[in-house]
Amino acid sequence: MLEKKLVELKSGKLSPSANLQGFLKKIGESEGKIGAFLEVYEKEAIERAAYLDGKKTKGELYGLVVSIKNNLAFKGHKMTCASKMLENYVAPYSATVVEKLLAQDAIIIGAVNQDEFACGSDCSYSALKETSNPVNIDRVPGGSSGGSGASVAAGFCDLSLGSDTGGSIRCPAAFMGVVGFKPSYGRVSRYGLSDLAMSFDQIGPLSQTVFGAKLAARVISGADERDSTTCGVKPIGETIKQKLPLNAAVPKQFFEGCDKEVSALVKKTIEKLESKGLVNVTEIDLPVLKYAIPIYYLNVFSEFASAMQKFDGMRYGQPWEGSDLISAVSAVRSNNFGPEVKRRILLGTYITTKEFRDAWYTKALKARQLFKSELEKVLADYDLLLGPTMPFAAWKKGQNANNPLAMYLADVLTIPANTAGIPAGSVPIGLTPKEKMPVGLQVMAGWGKDELVLEAMAQAEKIVNA
């Protein structure tokens, strides 16, 4: 257990070097079949651990080993976003969350794989490496933070940081049986993150336990003058004292199209939470959820297409040759972007063109605001929203390779939290009876109630493990 390990590290019973060596041994034994890492910082991590071994004052993450998604800047290290476009790009500065990890005495062990520029739901769109699900290597790990989840699930690190645009932390957490948490929008600085969509993305932790997620969330959260969205926010604190039972809403739409085995496990867990006096459950009708997919993707594609304009070979990306600017830039982008990145750029560009902006993008913005207000109304009456994290367990590799729409539809249960900017987490609750694949329970609450989500996740974890 991470809580016990942290006590041993701070008491001197376990040294940071010994903790690191255990993970390096596991990576040496199993990384070849898992493929979680794009780069392991072995030499640097060993030197860091040796420095921490003799440190008298000890931070909150003292001696813990952390992996980071490769869209987070770490000064002097490659930041590829799992794309050929940035294959040789070295970050000139560190992301705020990386600085905070180091300030609290963590050891960063390496950069992990992801879908290219975070475009994907199963980590199959990385241009640099294939990552497998440690539970079953024939299955996808989930995405886009697939490497983050795999590094935790395979036992390669204590904690990992990923980014979540529409479920990119919670999806791999559910698919690989670990804990994933997406904080409220604005409670964690995005400075140094190459985000998919700036108004949706949030950095968050993955861990074997809720304790680890709580610990990491506390460390990385709080105001940052380099990210205006964090202005005035407080770091995520300890659990908040709130009278039990909590009022929990379960939208019936969460189970529409959901795998029967997944539904059964989730409903059973919710019933246990209620029987223990932790929640009062009410099934509600939330018809606005049927618009979640188009609202989310129209907005995300638009923001993504705009953000990707800087990858032209002059400002960022692979160098280009020739005297014709248009053809040279086109060649750089054609040769170095993967199919899903190109698809999203083309769709986003189309949506925001002068001819179609009012018909698509303007309406999508208004619809997003309506969607957000509808969720806020529900969360004014209820403490929590509960349901499945993903509508089904991890699918087989290649299953959705030629069907991007199926991949988009898989996000239907996770994207509401990003669209509204509210906190959400996934906690493992068991395995499907037939295929023995993990299932996650998703917990959501109103903006800023991150501590409440984490506490509810901890209670669910306790019941499942009892």
ChimeraX attribute file (.defattr): number of C-alpha atoms within 10 A of each C-alpha:
attribute: neighborCount
match mode: 1-to-1
recipient: residues
	/A:1	10
	/A:2	16
	/A:3	11
	/A:4	8
	/A:5	16
	/A:6	19
	/A:7	13
	/A:8	15
	/A:9	20
	/A:10	19
	/A:11	11
	/A:12	12
	/A:13	10
	/A:14	16
	/A:15	21
	/A:16	26
	/A:17	21
	/A:18	16
	/A:19	19
	/A:20	26
	/A:21	16
	/A:22	13
	/A:23	18
	/A:24	19
	/A:25	12
	/A:26	14
	/A:27	22
	/A:28	10
	/A:29	10
	/A:30	15
	/A:31	20
	/A:32	12
	/A:33	14
	/A:34	21
	/A:35	21
	/A:36	35
	/A:37	28
	/A:38	22
	/A:39	14
	/A:40	17
	/A:41	15
	/A:42	15
	/A:43	9
	/A:44	14
	/A:45	21
	/A:46	19
	/A:47	13
	/A:48	21
	/A:49	26
	/A:50	17
	/A:51	13
	/A:52	20
	/A:53	18
	/A:54	11
	/A:55	12
	/A:56	8
	/A:57	9
	/A:58	16
	/A:59	16
	/A:60	17
	/A:61	25
	/A:62	25
	/A:63	31
	/A:64	26
	/A:65	25
	/A:66	29
	/A:67	29
	/A:68	27
	/A:69	31
	/A:70	34
	/A:71	27
	/A:72	28
	/A:73	28
	/A:74	25
	/A:75	16
	/A:76	12
	/A:77	19
	/A:78	21
	/A:79	25
	/A:80	29
	/A:81	31
	/A:82	25
	/A:83	25
	/A:84	20
	/A:85	26
	/A:86	20
	/A:87	17
	/A:88	14
	/A:89	17
	/A:90	15
	/A:91	17
	/A:92	12
	/A:93	14
	/A:94	18
	/A:95	19
	/A:96	22
	/A:97	28
	/A:98	22
	/A:99	16
	/A:100	17
	/A:101	23
	/A:102	16
	/A:103	15
	/A:104	17
	/A:105	23
	/A:106	28
	/A:107	29
	/A:108	27
	/A:109	27
	/A:110	25
	/A:111	31
	/A:112	30
	/A:113	35
	/A:114	42
	/A:115	32
	/A:116	28
	/A:117	27
	/A:118	31
	/A:119	27
	/A:120	25
	/A:121	29
	/A:122	33
	/A:123	30
	/A:124	26
	/A:125	25
	/A:126	25
	/A:127	23
	/A:128	17
	/A:129	20
	/A:130	22
	/A:131	32
	/A:132	26
	/A:133	30
	/A:134	26
	/A:135	20
	/A:136	16
	/A:137	14
	/A:138	14
	/A:139	22
	/A:140	29
	/A:141	38
	/A:142	34
	/A:143	32
	/A:144	34
	/A:145	35
	/A:146	37
	/A:147	36
	/A:148	38
	/A:149	42
	/A:150	35
	/A:151	32
	/A:152	25
	/A:153	27
	/A:154	20
	/A:155	17
	/A:156	27
	/A:157	28
	/A:158	27
	/A:159	29
	/A:160	32
	/A:161	31
	/A:162	31
	/A:163	32
	/A:164	29
	/A:165	26
	/A:166	32
	/A:167	33
	/A:168	35
	/A:169	34
	/A:170	35
	/A:171	35
	/A:172	35
	/A:173	36
	/A:174	32
	/A:175	33
	/A:176	29
	/A:177	27
	/A:178	25
	/A:179	31
	/A:180	36
	/A:181	35
	/A:182	35
	/A:183	30
	/A:184	27
	/A:185	24
	/A:186	28
	/A:187	29
	/A:188	29
	/A:189	25
	/A:190	25
	/A:191	19
	/A:192	20
	/A:193	25
	/A:194	21
	/A:195	24
	/A:196	24
	/A:197	21
	/A:198	15
	/A:199	18
	/A:200	22
	/A:201	27
	/A:202	29
	/A:203	29
	/A:204	26
	/A:205	30
	/A:206	36
	/A:207	31
	/A:208	25
	/A:209	21
	/A:210	29
	/A:211	18
	/A:212	23
	/A:213	25
	/A:214	23
	/A:215	19
	/A:216	26
	/A:217	28
	/A:218	19
	/A:219	21
	/A:220	24
	/A:221	25
	/A:222	20
	/A:223	19
	/A:224	19
	/A:225	11
	/A:226	13
	/A:227	15
	/A:228	13
	/A:229	17
	/A:230	20
	/A:231	15
	/A:232	13
	/A:233	15
	/A:234	15
	/A:235	16
	/A:236	23
	/A:237	15
	/A:238	14
	/A:239	15
	/A:240	13
	/A:241	9
	/A:242	9
	/A:243	7
	/A:244	10
	/A:245	15
	/A:246	18
	/A:247	17
	/A:248	25
	/A:249	23
	/A:250	21
	/A:251	18
	/A:252	14
	/A:253	18
	/A:254	21
	/A:255	20
	/A:256	11
	/A:257	10
	/A:258	18
	/A:259	15
	/A:260	14
	/A:261	17
	/A:262	27
	/A:263	23
	/A:264	15
	/A:265	20
	/A:266	24
	/A:267	17
	/A:268	13
	/A:269	20
	/A:270	21
	/A:271	15
	/A:272	16
	/A:273	20
	/A:274	17
	/A:275	11
	/A:276	11
	/A:277	12
	/A:278	19
	/A:279	21
	/A:280	18
	/A:281	20
	/A:282	14
	/A:283	13
	/A:284	14
	/A:285	13
	/A:286	15
	/A:287	12
	/A:288	15
	/A:289	19
	/A:290	12
	/A:291	14
	/A:292	21
	/A:293	19
	/A:294	16
	/A:295	24
	/A:296	24
	/A:297	19
	/A:298	22
	/A:299	25
	/A:300	22
	/A:301	26
	/A:302	25
	/A:303	22
	/A:304	22
	/A:305	24
	/A:306	14
	/A:307	16
	/A:308	15
	/A:309	12
	/A:310	12
	/A:311	18
	/A:312	21
	/A:313	20
	/A:314	12
	/A:315	10
	/A:316	14
	/A:317	22
	/A:318	20
	/A:319	13
	/A:320	17
	/A:321	12
	/A:322	9
	/A:323	8
	/A:324	8
	/A:325	12
	/A:326	10
	/A:327	13
	/A:328	17
	/A:329	20
	/A:330	13
	/A:331	15
	/A:332	20
	/A:333	22
	/A:334	13
	/A:335	12
	/A:336	20
	/A:337	20
	/A:338	20
	/A:339	14
	/A:340	18
	/A:341	22
	/A:342	16
	/A:343	16
	/A:344	20
	/A:345	21
	/A:346	14
	/A:347	16
	/A:348	22
	/A:349	19
	/A:350	18
	/A:351	23
	/A:352	22
	/A:353	13
	/A:354	10
	/A:355	10
	/A:356	13
	/A:357	16
	/A:358	13
	/A:359	12
	/A:360	18
	/A:361	21
	/A:362	15
	/A:363	14
	/A:364	21
	/A:365	15
	/A:366	12
	/A:367	19
	/A:368	21
	/A:369	13
	/A:370	14
	/A:371	19
	/A:372	19
	/A:373	13
	/A:374	16
	/A:375	21
	/A:376	17
	/A:377	11
	/A:378	17
	/A:379	19
	/A:380	11
	/A:381	11
	/A:382	19
	/A:383	21
	/A:384	24
	/A:385	24
	/A:386	22
	/A:387	26
	/A:388	27
	/A:389	31
	/A:390	30
	/A:391	25
	/A:392	22
	/A:393	26
	/A:394	25
	/A:395	16
	/A:396	15
	/A:397	18
	/A:398	13
	/A:399	12
	/A:400	14
	/A:401	12
	/A:402	9
	/A:403	10
	/A:404	14
	/A:405	9
	/A:406	13
	/A:407	16
	/A:408	16
	/A:409	14
	/A:410	20
	/A:411	22
	/A:412	22
	/A:413	24
	/A:414	28
	/A:415	23
	/A:416	26
	/A:417	27
	/A:418	24
	/A:419	26
	/A:420	23
	/A:421	22
	/A:422	23
	/A:423	26
	/A:424	32
	/A:425	34
	/A:426	34
	/A:427	31
	/A:428	28
	/A:429	23
	/A:430	20
	/A:431	18
	/A:432	19
	/A:433	11
	/A:434	7
	/A:435	11
	/A:436	12
	/A:437	21
	/A:438	22
	/A:439	32
	/A:440	33
	/A:441	28
	/A:442	26
	/A:443	26
	/A:444	30
	/A:445	29
	/A:446	25
	/A:447	19
	/A:448	19
	/A:449	19
	/A:450	28
	/A:451	21
	/A:452	23
	/A:453	28
	/A:454	29
	/A:455	19
	/A:456	25
	/A:457	27
	/A:458	20
	/A:459	16
	/A:460	23
	/A:461	19
	/A:462	11
	/A:463	14
	/A:464	15
	/A:465	10
	/A:466	6
